[in-house]
Amino acid sequence: MRQALLGGAFAVLLVAAVAEPVSAAVGWLERLSGPGPFKGVQYAFPVACYGWEAPSSTASGAADQQARRQPGDPTFFLDWDCRSADREQMRVVFGLDVASLATNENPLTYAGIGADDKPGVRALLLVPYVSVPLGLAFEAGAGIGFLRLTDRGGEVDFSSTKFLIQPIRLTFKPLALFSDSTRWEFLQFALNGTLIAQKIEDRDFGAVPGTFREPTEMLWQATIRIDVGKFVFKDEPRSRRR
């Protein structure tokens, strides 16, 4: 099971990297009631969006305005950056967030193991998400996915998978407020509220039974992202997005 999940995550990242540059990030996940905090790398990328097609860039101003008054029916765009969708109209973005995080801080109790020999913990997050852009510099959304916990060296082997919900996904692009170029959206700060919907207990970490149990966990995850796609693809004049 562990190898299958890791292999699946690698395959997803490989496909995304071929299709379009992804958003690379340094990620941080708040401490569980037991191990943590976790640090590592994270990748986020849109895979499709739902909205209206953008007017042709060669159309006249009057024709552009008429097209916006009569946008037609919304549709799905299987464009990795949704570049064909009209950014002035409401749209919904569908994407995938993958994080590989780890910690060596583990306060749980283990039989016959000293403090220096306790296993570290790896956390793999796989979260499909939906978001809605709010103006030039903000996005808000939600996600549902899985958290995979495994050992990181040491004398104890363990693994478990937990269902999670992200009711809060907020993204802020600060430089977008001060530039007419969409390239300045490359710098992004993200804050996710992650609710682990299943109980977490000692056996999930190979610890002594009866020493640790939490019914649910609400964690906060922060990331700093660099969207390299903003430098690869053609810039879009900001005037079309107002």
C-alpha positions in Angstrom: 0.0 0.0 0.0 2.8 2.4 0.9 4.7 1.8 -2.3 1.5 2.1 -4.4 0.7 5.5 -2.9 4.2 6.8 -3.3 4.2 5.5 -6.9 0.9 7.1 -7.7 2.0 10.5 -6.3 5.2 10.3 -8.3 3.2 9.5 -11.5 0.9 12.5 -10.9 3.9 14.8 -10.4 5.6 13.5 -13.6 2.5 14.0 -15.7 2.1 17.5 -14.3 5.7 18.4 -14.9 5.4 17.4 -18.5 2.1 19.1 -19.1 3.1 22.4 -17.5 5.5 23.8 -14.9 3.9 23.5 -11.4 4.0 25.7 -8.4 7.0 24.7 -6.2 6.7 25.6 -2.6 8.3 25.3 0.8 5.6 23.9 3.0 5.0 23.8 6.8 2.4 21.8 8.7 1.4 22.5 12.3 2.3 20.0 15.0 -0.1 17.1 15.5 -1.0 16.5 19.2 2.0 14.1 18.9 4.8 14.4 16.3 5.7 17.7 14.4 5.8 20.3 13.2 6.4 19.0 9.7 8.5 20.7 7.0 9.2 19.9 3.3 8.3 20.5 -0.3 4.9 21.0 -1.9 3.5 21.1 -5.5 0.2 22.6 -6.5 -1.2 22.9 -10.0 -4.5 23.5 -11.7 -5.8 20.8 -14.0 -9.0 22.3 -15.3 -11.4 25.2 -14.9 -15.0 26.0 -15.5 -16.0 29.3 -16.9 -16.5 31.4 -20.0 -14.2 31.6 -23.0 -12.2 34.8 -23.3 -13.0 37.2 -26.2 -10.5 37.1 -29.0 -7.6 39.5 -28.5 -8.0 40.7 -32.1 -11.6 41.8 -31.5 -12.5 45.5 -31.4 -13.4 47.2 -28.1 -17.1 47.3 -29.0 -17.1 43.7 -30.0 -15.3 42.8 -26.8 -17.9 44.5 -24.7 -20.8 42.9 -26.7 -19.2 39.5 -26.1 -19.0 40.1 -22.4 -22.6 41.1 -22.3 -23.5 37.9 -24.1 -20.9 35.4 -22.8 -22.8 32.3 -23.9 -22.7 29.0 -21.9 -19.8 28.3 -19.5 -17.7 25.3 -20.3 -14.8 23.2 -18.9 -11.3 24.0 -20.1 -8.8 21.1 -19.9 -6.0 23.6 -20.0 -3.5 23.2 -17.2 -3.4 27.0 -16.6 -6.9 27.7 -17.8 -5.4 30.3 -20.1 -8.4 30.1 -22.5 -10.9 31.1 -19.8 -12.1 34.7 -19.4 -10.6 36.0 -16.2 -13.1 38.8 -16.0 -15.9 36.4 -15.5 -16.5 34.2 -12.5 -14.7 30.9 -12.9 -14.0 27.8 -10.8 -10.5 26.2 -10.8 -9.9 22.5 -10.2 -6.5 21.4 -9.1 -4.3 19.0 -7.1 -2.0 19.7 -4.1 0.7 17.3 -3.2 3.0 17.7 -0.2 5.9 15.6 1.1 6.7 16.7 4.7 8.7 15.2 7.5 9.7 15.7 11.2 12.2 14.2 13.6 10.3 15.5 16.6 8.4 12.6 18.1 7.3 12.8 21.8 5.3 9.5 21.8 6.1 6.6 24.0 7.9 3.5 22.6 8.8 0.3 24.4 12.5 -0.3 24.8 13.5 2.7 22.7 15.4 5.7 24.1 14.6 9.3 23.2 17.3 9.5 20.7 16.2 6.4 18.8 12.5 7.3 18.3 11.4 7.2 14.6 10.8 10.3 12.7 7.5 10.7 10.8 6.8 11.4 7.1 3.6 12.9 6.0 2.4 12.7 2.4 -0.7 14.9 1.6 -2.7 14.3 -1.6 -5.5 16.8 -1.9 -7.7 17.5 -4.9 -9.1 21.1 -4.5 -11.6 23.6 -5.9 -10.9 27.4 -5.7 -12.5 30.6 -6.9 -10.4 33.7 -7.7 -11.5 36.8 -5.7 -10.2 39.9 -7.5 -6.6 40.2 -8.6 -4.7 38.9 -5.7 -6.8 36.4 -3.7 -8.3 32.9 -4.1 -10.5 31.0 -1.8 -11.4 27.3 -1.9 -11.7 23.9 -0.3 -10.3 20.4 -0.7 -10.8 16.7 0.2 -8.0 14.2 0.2 -5.7 11.9 2.2 -2.8 12.0 4.7 -0.3 9.2 4.6 1.8 8.8 7.8 4.9 6.6 7.6 8.1 6.1 9.6 11.3 8.0 8.8 14.1 5.7 9.8 14.5 4.3 13.3 13.8 0.9 14.7 10.0 1.1 14.4 8.1 0.5 11.1 4.6 1.9 10.8 2.1 3.4 8.3 -1.5 4.6 8.2 -3.7 6.6 5.9 -6.2 9.2 7.1 -9.1 11.0 5.3 -8.9 14.8 5.5 -10.9 17.8 4.7 -9.6 21.3 3.9 -12.5 23.7 4.5 -10.2 26.6 4.3 -7.8 27.2 1.4 -6.6 30.8 1.0 -4.1 32.2 -1.5 -2.6 35.7 -1.5 -0.5 37.1 -4.4 0.9 40.3 -2.9 2.8 41.6 -5.9 -0.3 41.4 -8.2 -1.6 44.4 -6.4 1.2 46.6 -7.6 1.9 45.5 -11.2 0.1 45.6 -14.6 1.8 42.3 -15.5 0.3 38.9 -14.6 3.9 37.6 -14.3 4.0 39.2 -10.9 1.5 36.7 -9.7 4.4 34.2 -9.4 4.9 34.9 -5.7 2.1 33.3 -3.7 1.4 32.8 0.0 -1.1 30.0 0.9 -2.8 29.1 4.2 -4.8 25.9 4.5 -6.9 24.7 7.4 -6.7 20.9 7.4 -9.2 18.8 9.4 -8.1 15.1 9.8 -11.5 13.5 10.0 -10.4 10.2 11.5 -9.0 9.5 15.0 -5.2 9.5 15.3 -3.8 7.1 17.9 -0.6 5.4 19.1 -0.7 2.5 16.7 -0.6 4.9 13.7 3.0 5.7 14.8 3.9 2.3 16.2 3.9 3.6 19.8 2.9 1.9 23.0 -0.9 1.1 22.9 -3.0 3.3 25.2 -0.5 6.2 25.4 -1.9 8.5 22.7 -5.3 9.1 21.0 -7.0 12.1 19.4 -10.5 11.9 17.9 -9.9 14.6 15.3 -7.1 17.1 14.4 -7.4 20.6 13.0 -4.1 21.6 11.6 -2.8 24.8 9.8 -0.6 24.5 6.8 1.4 27.5 5.4 3.3 27.5 2.1 5.3 30.0 0.1 4.9 29.2 -3.7 6.7 30.2 -6.8 4.5 29.7 -9.9 7.1 29.2 -12.6 4.4 29.0 -15.2 4.0 32.8 -15.0 7.5 33.1 -16.6 7.1 30.4 -19.2 3.8 31.4 -20.8 2.8 34.6 -22.6 1.9 37.4 -20.3 -1.8 38.6 -20.2 -2.4 42.3 -20.0 -3.9 43.2 -16.7 -6.3 45.6 -18.3 -8.4 42.6 -19.6 -8.9 41.4 -16.0 -10.5 44.6 -14.7 
